[in-house]
Amino acid sequence: MLKYLLMIVFLTPLCLLNNSWWLVHSLMFLSSFVFMVCVYSYCDLNMISYYFGIDYFSFSLILLSFWICSLMITSSVSVYLSSYHSNFFVFIVLFLLIMLYCSFSSLSLLSFYIFFEASLVPTLLLILGWGYQPERLQAGIYLIFYTLFASLPLLLVLFKIYFYVNTLYFPLLFDFGSYYFMFYVFMILAFLVKMPMFLVHLWLPKAHVEAPISGSMILAGVLLKLGGYGIFRVMKVISFLGMKFNYFWLSLSLFGGVIVSFICFRQVDLKSLIAYSSVAHMSMVIGGLMTMNWWGCMGSLSLMIGHGLCSSGLFCLSNIIYERLGSRSLLINKGMINLMPSMALWWFLLSSCNMAAPPSLNLVGELSLLNSIISWSSFSFLVLIFLSFFSAVYTLYMYSYSQHGSYFGGVYTCSLGYLREYHLLFLHWFPLNVLFLKGEYFFV
């Protein structure tokens, strides 16, 4: 485990060199390929070093972090071209990658908590330093306060567990039984806010809309997955209470997903539409994890990875249009198929993945989540019908509004797209559809 960590740590001094942007970029891709080659698909923990180790739940998410962080540098070339503190930008991306790597591979609950919180700092700096509008300050405060307020009780609970068990090492933890109700709520609340669950999701659209493209990519791609990974890890400690009370979170998140789908129809800002759609997708993931069965856990893993790639790709597409037209409003970004016809294909491919059309990884995830949630309660199919239908509706709304119709007359010039942009979109779409062929990996 340490060798990959050292590989990223030793990339950080390269940020001090002038014109080191593409060098770091290439080395990050190299490190993600090296990590990919060392794939382990056993169920138990391996590559165990001092307090670090991975099973394949964390392996998949670490690989996703490597991949998205490498693509963040590809997409943020405007930072490099304008020389707007590009070295510091690369340093922040690498620091964020180190934090994510450590949080996904931690074997101790306390070190997981520390890295989980530390990943907020570089995200905040990305939003405040490279965001677009002045409202980014408010968005940053929302992000910090929502997530910090919810995760302070988690820290107190961890101290309590350590007081009783004298260890926070994952494999040695056991079910605490009916300890007390607030123990269960505090344990799970931090992760539900991070996911984000409906009712505590307000920080997410704000942060997405104000963040630069790299911030949106890492938020949608990896940081939302920290919440799901955390629930998966701590469910072992609270499974007895979970059997009693999980129905509440499950029903709330499914109904919330439907309500958020309605909110999606009302959006005119491309980025906030994609951000709200992530809330709707994550509600399925919360539902699957709360059923506490194998279909649900593995389905949530595959949907998290599929959504990470797909949502990140959609943010890249909206940013490509934003760089051309200087606006993300659907009222101005109409008829793009006339101006950028080859980009319309990528819009189509990634939108179809977003509504879980085959052959995308989202389909594998959604089918298994449908299985797990309906096996938990057959009445939930009423909500799931609406959830699946509306997710297709708002994706079609986004695609048809942005691509068809007569384009805005004030558009002065619009280039078709650079090779870098097509390459960026291909690297989002290709793993998303190729992993579909390896579906059994997620259901060993």
Backbone torsions as a table, in degrees:
resi	resn	phi	psi	omega
1	MET	NA	-36.7	-173.7
2	LEU	-68.5	-29.9	-175.5
3	LYS	-64.2	-39.0	178.7
4	TYR	-69.5	-37.4	-179.9
5	LEU	-63.5	-44.4	179.5
6	LEU	-64.6	-32.9	179.0
7	MET	-60.4	-42.9	179.3
8	ILE	-72.6	-39.5	-177.2
9	VAL	-62.2	-39.1	-178.7
10	PHE	-77.6	-8.0	172.5
11	LEU	-76.6	-24.6	-173.6
12	THR	-63.4	-37.5	178.3
13	PRO	-64.0	-22.1	179.9
14	LEU	-65.8	-21.7	-179.7
15	CYS	-65.0	-22.2	-178.3
16	LEU	-74.8	-21.6	-180.0
17	LEU	-71.4	149.0	172.7
18	ASN	-75.9	147.1	178.8
19	ASN	54.6	40.0	179.8
20	SER	-97.0	6.0	-173.7
21	TRP	-54.3	-55.9	-174.3
22	TRP	-73.6	-26.2	177.2
23	LEU	-65.0	-49.5	179.4
24	VAL	-63.2	-39.6	179.7
25	HIS	-58.2	-48.2	-178.9
26	SER	-66.3	-39.8	-178.5
27	LEU	-69.0	-30.5	177.0
28	MET	-68.1	-40.4	175.5
29	PHE	-63.3	-39.6	179.0
30	LEU	-61.0	-44.7	-178.0
31	SER	-66.1	-34.8	178.3
32	SER	-68.8	-33.8	177.0
33	PHE	-70.0	-39.0	178.6
34	VAL	-62.9	-41.3	179.5
35	PHE	-66.5	-36.6	-179.1
36	MET	-65.6	-36.5	-178.0
37	VAL	-67.1	-33.0	-178.4
38	CYS	-84.9	44.2	-174.4
39	VAL	-72.0	136.4	173.6
40	TYR	-118.8	133.5	177.2
41	SER	-123.6	34.4	174.1
42	TYR	-84.1	162.8	-179.8
43	CYS	-81.8	-25.6	-174.6
44	ASP	-88.4	175.9	179.3
45	LEU	-75.9	141.3	172.1
46	ASN	-145.6	-177.7	-171.9
47	MET	53.5	41.7	-174.1
48	ILE	-80.5	123.5	170.5
49	SER	-122.7	-167.9	-173.4
50	TYR	-61.3	103.2	178.9
51	TYR	68.1	7.6	174.7
52	PHE	-125.1	148.5	177.3
53	GLY	178.7	158.5	-179.0
54	ILE	-131.5	146.9	162.0
55	ASP	-111.8	-173.4	-171.0
56	TYR	-81.7	-10.3	171.1
57	PHE	-64.1	-48.1	-178.6
58	SER	-77.7	-28.7	178.2
59	PHE	-58.6	-47.3	-176.8
60	SER	-62.6	-40.1	-176.9
61	LEU	-74.0	-32.4	176.2
62	ILE	-67.3	-40.8	179.1
63	LEU	-62.4	-40.3	176.6
64	LEU	-61.3	-40.2	179.5
65	SER	-63.9	-45.6	177.3
66	PHE	-55.9	-46.7	-173.7
67	TRP	-66.9	-48.0	-177.7
68	ILE	-66.2	-39.6	-179.6
69	CYS	-65.7	-35.8	176.6
70	SER	-65.7	-41.6	-179.2
71	LEU	-71.3	-24.7	176.6
72	MET	-60.3	-40.6	-178.7
73	ILE	-69.9	-35.8	176.7
74	THR	-61.6	-42.0	-172.7
75	SER	-77.9	-23.3	-172.5
76	SER	-94.9	38.2	-174.5
77	VAL	-69.4	-18.2	178.2
78	SER	-65.3	-30.6	175.9
79	VAL	-64.1	-40.2	-178.6
80	TYR	-70.4	-42.9	-176.4
81	LEU	-68.7	-35.3	179.7
82	SER	-86.5	-0.1	-178.5
83	SER	51.6	39.6	-177.6
84	TYR	-89.3	81.6	180.0
85	HIS	52.4	48.0	-173.0
86	SER	-66.5	-32.8	179.3
87	ASN	-65.6	-42.2	179.7
88	PHE	-66.4	-35.6	178.3
89	PHE	-60.3	-47.6	-180.0
90	VAL	-63.8	-37.7	179.2
91	PHE	-61.6	-43.4	-179.3
92	ILE	-63.5	-40.6	179.1
93	VAL	-62.1	-42.9	179.9
94	LEU	-66.7	-39.5	179.3
95	PHE	-63.4	-41.4	177.6
96	LEU	-61.8	-41.2	179.5
97	LEU	-63.5	-40.4	178.5
98	ILE	-62.2	-43.7	-179.7
99	MET	-63.0	-43.7	-179.1
100	LEU	-65.7	-42.6	-179.4
101	TYR	-59.6	-45.9	-178.4
102	CYS	-67.8	-37.9	-177.3
103	SER	-70.8	-35.1	179.4
104	PHE	-75.8	-23.4	-177.2
105	SER	-105.3	6.9	178.6
106	SER	-68.5	141.5	175.4
107	LEU	-104.4	-4.4	179.0
108	SER	-113.0	139.6	-178.6
109	LEU	-63.1	-34.9	-177.1
110	LEU	-69.8	-44.4	179.8
111	SER	-67.2	-33.0	174.7
112	PHE	-61.0	-43.4	-179.6
113	TYR	-62.0	-43.9	-176.7
114	ILE	-63.4	-46.1	-178.5
115	PHE	-72.1	-31.9	176.9
116	PHE	-59.2	-43.6	178.6
117	GLU	-75.0	-35.7	-176.2
118	ALA	-67.5	-23.7	179.8
119	SER	-70.1	-14.7	177.5
120	LEU	-70.6	-32.5	-171.7
121	VAL	-64.9	-52.6	177.9
122	PRO	-62.9	-31.8	178.0
123	THR	-64.7	-42.6	178.1
124	LEU	-61.2	-42.8	179.9
125	LEU	-64.2	-36.9	177.3
126	LEU	-62.7	-44.5	-177.9
127	ILE	-67.2	-44.7	-176.6
128	LEU	-73.3	-34.7	-173.3
129	GLY	-85.0	-37.2	-173.2
130	TRP	-121.5	10.4	179.5
131	GLY	-68.3	173.4	-173.1
132	TYR	-98.4	-50.0	-172.6
133	GLN	-97.6	160.2	177.1
134	PRO	-63.6	-21.4	-179.2
135	GLU	-69.3	-2.9	-176.9
136	ARG	-63.3	-24.2	177.4
137	LEU	-64.0	-46.7	179.1
138	GLN	-63.5	-40.5	-179.6
139	ALA	-62.8	-40.1	179.1
140	GLY	-64.6	-40.1	179.4
141	ILE	-66.0	-41.2	176.0
142	TYR	-56.3	-49.3	-177.2
143	LEU	-57.7	-49.8	-176.1
144	ILE	-65.8	-47.6	-172.8
145	PHE	-70.9	-41.9	177.3
146	TYR	-56.8	-50.1	-172.2
147	THR	-76.3	-35.3	-179.1
148	LEU	-72.8	-41.2	-179.4
149	PHE	-62.6	-36.4	-177.4
150	ALA	-77.3	-25.9	-173.3
151	SER	-98.1	-2.9	174.0
152	LEU	-66.5	-43.9	176.5
153	PRO	-57.9	-33.3	179.2
154	LEU	-60.4	-40.2	-180.0
155	LEU	-62.5	-43.2	179.6
156	LEU	-62.6	-39.6	178.7
157	VAL	-64.5	-38.5	179.1
158	LEU	-63.5	-40.0	176.8
159	PHE	-61.7	-40.0	-179.0
160	LYS	-63.7	-43.6	179.8
161	ILE	-62.6	-42.4	-179.0
162	TYR	-64.2	-36.2	179.9
163	PHE	-61.8	-37.4	-178.1
164	TYR	-85.8	-40.2	-169.6
165	VAL	-102.8	-17.9	-176.6
166	ASN	63.2	19.5	173.2
167	THR	-157.1	152.8	173.6
168	LEU	-123.5	20.4	-176.5
169	TYR	-77.2	124.7	-172.1
170	PHE	-47.0	-54.1	-174.1
171	PRO	-65.7	-18.3	-177.3
172	LEU	-93.9	-5.0	-178.6
173	LEU	-75.2	154.1	178.4
174	PHE	-137.0	171.8	-178.3
175	ASP	-70.4	129.6	-177.6
176	PHE	-83.7	-0.4	178.3
177	GLY	67.1	-151.9	-177.7
178	SER	-87.4	71.8	-174.7
179	TYR	-69.1	-76.4	163.5
180	TYR	-160.3	159.0	-167.2
181	PHE	-62.9	-42.0	-175.1
182	MET	-67.0	-27.0	175.8
183	PHE	-56.4	-46.2	-179.8
184	TYR	-65.5	-45.1	-177.6
185	VAL	-65.0	-46.5	-178.2
186	PHE	-63.3	-36.9	-177.4
187	MET	-62.7	-37.1	-169.1
188	ILE	-101.5	-17.8	-172.4
189	LEU	-63.4	-42.4	-177.7
190	ALA	-57.5	-40.5	-177.2
191	PHE	-75.8	-32.5	179.1
192	LEU	-68.4	-35.1	177.5
193	VAL	-69.2	-36.3	-177.8
194	LYS	-72.1	-25.2	-172.4
195	MET	-61.4	-47.9	-5.1
196	PRO	-98.4	147.2	177.2
197	MET	-83.7	155.5	176.5
198	PHE	-57.1	143.4	-175.7
199	LEU	88.8	-26.7	174.0
200	VAL	-121.0	32.2	-174.6
201	HIS	-101.0	2.2	-169.0
202	LEU	-65.5	-26.4	-178.5
203	TRP	-69.3	-27.2	-170.8
204	LEU	-68.7	-53.9	179.9
205	PRO	-60.3	-37.3	178.8
206	LYS	-60.5	-50.5	-177.1
207	ALA	-62.8	-39.7	-179.1
208	HIS	-64.9	-44.5	-174.6
209	VAL	-67.2	-35.3	-177.5
210	GLU	-87.4	-20.1	-174.5
211	ALA	-72.6	153.3	169.9
212	PRO	-69.6	173.9	-175.8
213	ILE	-58.4	-39.1	-178.6
214	SER	-65.9	-39.1	178.8
215	GLY	-64.0	-42.0	178.7
216	SER	-64.2	-40.1	-177.9
217	MET	-63.9	-44.6	-176.2
218	ILE	-74.3	-33.6	177.5
219	LEU	-63.4	-51.4	-177.1
220	ALA	-72.5	-37.2	-171.7
221	GLY	-76.2	-45.5	-170.8
222	VAL	-124.8	-39.4	-171.1
223	LEU	-67.5	-30.8	176.4
224	LEU	-69.5	-25.3	-177.0
225	LYS	-76.3	-20.2	177.1
226	LEU	-59.8	-37.5	180.0
227	GLY	-64.5	-46.2	-179.8
228	GLY	-64.4	-40.4	178.8
229	TYR	-63.6	-40.8	179.5
230	GLY	-63.5	-43.3	178.3
231	ILE	-60.9	-42.8	-179.7
232	PHE	-59.4	-38.7	-177.5
233	ARG	-75.5	-41.4	-173.1
234	VAL	-88.6	-8.4	-179.1
235	MET	-60.5	-24.4	179.1
236	LYS	-63.1	-36.7	-176.1
237	VAL	-77.2	-28.5	-172.0
238	ILE	-119.5	26.8	-173.9
239	SER	-68.0	-32.0	179.1
240	PHE	-64.3	-47.3	177.9
241	LEU	-68.4	-33.0	179.9
242	GLY	-60.4	-38.4	-179.7
243	MET	-64.6	-28.7	179.3
244	LYS	-80.6	-43.4	-165.8
245	PHE	-113.2	-5.9	-175.9
246	ASN	-62.1	-24.4	-177.7
247	TYR	-57.5	-30.9	-177.5
248	PHE	-66.8	-49.8	-178.7
249	TRP	-65.4	-38.0	-177.4
250	LEU	-62.7	-49.8	-177.7
251	SER	-68.4	-38.3	179.7
252	LEU	-62.1	-44.1	-176.3
253	SER	-70.2	-35.5	179.5
254	LEU	-69.1	-44.8	177.3
255	PHE	-64.9	-39.0	177.4
256	GLY	-60.7	-38.5	178.9
257	GLY	-61.3	-38.9	178.9
258	VAL	-67.4	-43.0	-179.2
259	ILE	-64.0	-42.0	179.8
260	VAL	-64.6	-33.3	176.0
261	SER	-61.8	-37.4	176.3
262	PHE	-65.7	-38.0	178.8
263	ILE	-62.3	-35.3	-179.5
264	CYS	-59.5	-35.4	-178.5
265	PHE	-65.5	-23.4	-173.7
266	ARG	-90.8	-1.8	-173.5
267	GLN	-81.8	139.4	172.1
268	VAL	-110.5	-10.2	178.9
269	ASP	-94.4	124.3	-177.1
270	LEU	-56.0	-44.6	-175.0
271	LYS	-66.8	-39.9	-177.2
272	SER	-72.8	-26.9	175.6
273	LEU	-64.4	-44.9	-179.5
274	ILE	-67.5	-36.1	-179.8
275	ALA	-65.6	-44.3	179.1
276	TYR	-66.4	-32.8	179.0
277	SER	-67.0	-30.1	176.1
278	SER	-66.5	-35.1	178.0
279	VAL	-62.3	-41.0	-179.9
280	ALA	-64.6	-40.5	-180.0
281	HIS	-68.7	-39.4	-178.9
282	MET	-68.0	-23.8	177.7
283	SER	-65.6	-34.0	174.8
284	MET	-63.9	-41.5	-178.4
285	VAL	-63.6	-43.6	177.9
286	ILE	-60.2	-43.3	178.7
287	GLY	-57.9	-44.9	-179.1
288	GLY	-64.8	-41.3	-179.2
289	LEU	-68.6	-34.0	-176.8
290	MET	-73.7	-19.9	177.2
291	THR	-71.9	-19.9	176.8
292	MET	59.0	30.1	173.1
293	ASN	-113.7	171.4	-171.3
294	TRP	-66.2	-42.3	176.6
295	TRP	-55.2	-44.5	-174.6
296	GLY	-65.9	-44.7	-176.7
297	CYS	-67.2	-44.8	-177.9
298	MET	-74.1	-33.6	176.6
299	GLY	-65.8	-38.5	179.2
300	SER	-66.6	-34.9	177.3
301	LEU	-63.2	-47.2	-176.5
302	SER	-69.8	-34.3	177.5
303	LEU	-70.7	-34.5	178.9
304	MET	-63.6	-42.5	-179.2
305	ILE	-70.7	-42.1	178.1
306	GLY	-61.9	-45.2	-178.6
307	HIS	-67.2	-35.8	179.3
308	GLY	-59.6	-44.3	-179.6
309	LEU	-72.5	-42.9	-172.5
310	CYS	-70.3	-47.2	-177.9
311	SER	-65.5	-40.4	177.8
312	SER	-61.6	-40.3	178.3
313	GLY	-65.1	-38.6	178.9
314	LEU	-66.1	-37.8	176.3
315	PHE	-63.8	-37.5	177.0
316	CYS	-61.6	-41.9	-179.7
317	LEU	-63.3	-43.2	-178.9
318	SER	-66.6	-32.2	178.9
319	ASN	-70.9	-35.1	178.8
320	ILE	-60.8	-42.1	178.2
321	ILE	-68.8	-38.6	-178.8
322	TYR	-62.5	-38.0	179.3
323	GLU	-68.2	-27.6	179.4
324	ARG	-80.4	-47.6	-168.3
325	LEU	-104.7	-13.3	-179.7
326	GLY	71.6	18.7	178.0
327	SER	-150.2	149.9	176.6
328	ARG	-111.2	8.4	-176.2
329	SER	-74.6	137.6	178.3
330	LEU	-68.5	-17.0	179.7
331	LEU	-73.8	-24.8	-178.7
332	ILE	-101.2	-34.7	-177.5
333	ASN	-84.7	49.6	179.4
334	LYS	-97.0	158.6	172.1
335	GLY	59.5	33.5	-177.1
336	MET	-67.5	-15.9	-179.9
337	ILE	-66.6	-24.0	177.1
338	ASN	-75.2	-33.7	-173.7
339	LEU	-94.1	-38.0	-177.6
340	MET	-130.4	70.9	-173.2
341	PRO	-61.5	-35.6	-177.2
342	SER	-73.8	-23.5	177.9
343	MET	-74.8	-24.3	-179.0
344	ALA	-63.4	-30.9	176.6
345	LEU	-62.6	-42.4	-178.8
346	TRP	-69.4	-35.7	174.5
347	TRP	-58.8	-44.2	-178.3
348	PHE	-64.3	-46.6	-175.6
349	LEU	-62.8	-45.6	-176.5
350	LEU	-75.3	-31.2	176.9
351	SER	-67.5	-39.1	-179.7
352	SER	-66.5	-34.2	175.3
353	CYS	-66.1	-34.8	-177.2
354	ASN	-66.4	-30.4	177.6
355	MET	-97.7	23.2	173.2
356	ALA	57.4	50.7	172.5
357	ALA	-89.0	147.3	175.5
358	PRO	-69.5	151.7	-0.1
359	PRO	-100.0	74.0	179.2
360	SER	-111.9	156.4	-178.7
361	LEU	-64.7	-26.7	178.2
362	ASN	-59.5	-33.2	-179.2
363	LEU	-65.7	-45.2	177.9
364	VAL	-56.7	-47.2	-178.5
365	GLY	-63.1	-48.1	-174.8
366	GLU	-67.7	-38.5	179.8
367	LEU	-62.6	-43.7	-178.3
368	SER	-71.5	-31.5	176.2
369	LEU	-69.1	-37.7	175.6
370	LEU	-60.3	-44.9	178.1
371	ASN	-56.1	-49.3	-172.4
372	SER	-70.2	-39.7	-176.5
373	ILE	-72.1	-38.6	-179.7
374	ILE	-72.3	-31.5	176.7
375	SER	-69.0	-26.5	177.9
376	TRP	-73.4	-44.5	174.6
377	SER	-153.2	123.2	-174.6
378	SER	-71.5	-15.0	178.6
379	PHE	-73.9	-19.8	-175.7
380	SER	-67.6	-10.0	-179.7
381	PHE	-63.6	-26.3	179.2
382	LEU	-60.6	-42.9	-179.8
383	VAL	-74.7	-39.8	-175.5
384	LEU	-65.0	-32.4	176.4
385	ILE	-58.1	-49.4	-178.4
386	PHE	-64.4	-41.4	-177.4
387	LEU	-60.5	-47.1	-178.1
388	SER	-68.4	-41.0	-177.7
389	PHE	-65.4	-47.6	-176.6
390	PHE	-68.3	-29.4	178.7
391	SER	-65.0	-35.0	174.8
392	ALA	-69.3	-37.7	-176.1
393	VAL	-64.3	-49.6	-176.1
394	TYR	-72.1	-26.3	176.3
395	THR	-69.2	-41.5	177.2
396	LEU	-64.9	-38.3	178.0
397	TYR	-60.0	-46.0	179.9
398	MET	-63.0	-45.7	-176.6
399	TYR	-65.9	-48.5	-173.1
400	SER	-70.5	-38.2	179.9
401	TYR	-66.0	-40.7	-174.5
402	SER	-78.6	-27.1	-174.0
403	GLN	-98.7	-33.5	-172.6
404	HIS	-104.1	173.9	179.7
405	GLY	94.8	-179.8	179.2
406	SER	-87.6	135.5	-174.1
407	TYR	-78.4	160.1	-176.4
408	PHE	-62.7	128.9	-174.8
409	GLY	-68.1	-19.1	-176.5
410	GLY	-82.9	2.5	-179.0
411	VAL	-71.6	120.6	-175.5
412	TYR	-82.8	-51.9	179.5
413	THR	-150.3	152.7	-178.1
414	CYS	-150.9	110.4	-179.8
415	SER	-80.3	155.4	-172.9
416	LEU	-68.3	-32.9	-176.2
417	GLY	139.0	142.1	-179.3
418	TYR	-89.7	163.3	176.9
419	LEU	-58.5	-38.6	179.5
420	ARG	-56.6	-40.4	-177.4
421	GLU	-70.6	-40.4	178.1
422	TYR	-66.0	-37.8	178.6
423	HIS	-63.3	-44.2	179.4
424	LEU	-60.1	-45.2	-178.4
425	LEU	-70.2	-36.2	179.1
426	PHE	-63.6	-40.5	-178.5
427	LEU	-71.7	-16.3	170.6
428	HIS	-81.7	-43.3	-170.1
429	TRP	-78.2	-37.1	-172.6
430	PHE	-63.4	-52.3	178.8
431	PRO	-64.0	-31.8	-179.5
432	LEU	-60.3	-37.8	-176.5
433	ASN	-96.5	-20.5	179.0
434	VAL	-81.4	-33.2	178.5
435	LEU	-64.4	-21.0	176.3
436	PHE	-59.1	-35.4	-178.9
437	LEU	-71.1	-19.2	-177.1
438	LYS	-109.0	40.3	-174.7
439	GLY	-60.9	-29.7	-176.6
440	GLU	-68.0	-18.4	177.9
441	TYR	-60.3	-36.0	-177.4
442	PHE	-80.7	-10.8	-176.4
443	PHE	-128.4	47.0	-176.7
444	VAL	-61.5	NA	NA
